[in-house]
Amino acid sequence: MTIDALCDARLAFLKRLPTWATFGRGWSDRVRSVRVQALLMSAQRPAAPVTASPPPRVETSPNGTSSIQPAPPAPGGKAAAAAGILVLLAGALAAFRHQVAAFFGSLFR
């Protein structure tokens, strides 16, 4: 998968840097959180192109009167909102984990 390949390549690059011993834990946590967020975003359906809303329907009854019916709402609003919330939660959890690891790491230095 492309996301895994990019994250693995990024981590390999960072491990070759001379400052890996100092910053490696934070960098690897960051690559891990980016991987999680990217995988969550890739699990979503691609966004539909933005188009104008369909025109309302005009229906004519048998007695000759016309009525205008509104167009149905666009699908996917709730699913997209739920996916966005999941991405935000994953990011918050990754940041929280990083903070906890930094706190406990500072206790044992």
Secondary structure, 3 states (H helix, E strand, C coil): CHHHHHHHHHHHHHHCCCCHHHHHHHHHHHHHHHHHHHHHHHCCCCCCCCCCCCCCEEEECCCCCEEEECCCCCCCHHHHHHHHHHHHHHHHHHHHHHHHHHHHHHHCC
